[in-house]
């Protein structure tokens, strides 16, 4: 049943939202090109680190592990030069993303927890929420949906503005699909849809609609 739900909605997702996703990917490339140009300017090391972080984000979006390894390593070196633990913790989080993409799960989790232990010492709400979401993503891939939900609920505590709330809510909906709690899927899919601007985050907007489509088909079949 779960396979049929995903198959039907995958076809729906590709047909209806494919053009929007392609446009979103083009925008992602434009942002990356702009960031790479900024990196060539004479800027403060802290500003350089933030640009490297945003560059990593663009590669997380397109799942390019080699590029994430490359730029997260630059982040680590810069953090060590600045002797700043919070920046080093952030770099470890992105390194964890790369290991997760290459299916080196144990190493990914190790990096994430090392990152979290550093970031928990300060008020780094966005970064903590991001790391917790990534830990949850690993557990979801392992089909340990209960642990995934637990970490996503922790991520909710620190939610900032921006696109991260959409990612946390849609991941929660996905995890609840794993244990077939459709009412909970509906709650988080609706939350994600309500807070997401389709022009500012077209991918997140489409993803929330995709999840709502899963619920619609499931209720039709039940």
SULSULTA-V384778 format. One record per run of one state. SS is the DSSP state (2 for helix, 1 for strand, 0 for the rest). FROM is the first residue (numbers start at 0). LEN is the number of residues. Records with the same first field share a line. If there is no record, write none. Layout:
# SULSULTA-V384778
SS->FROM-LEN, FROM-LEN
This chain:
# SULSULTA-V384778
0->0-1, 39-5, 61-3, 82-2, 101-3, 119-5, 141-3, 157-6, 178-3, 195-6, 221-1
2->1-38, 44-17, 64-18, 84-17, 104-15, 124-17, 144-13, 163-15, 181-14, 201-20
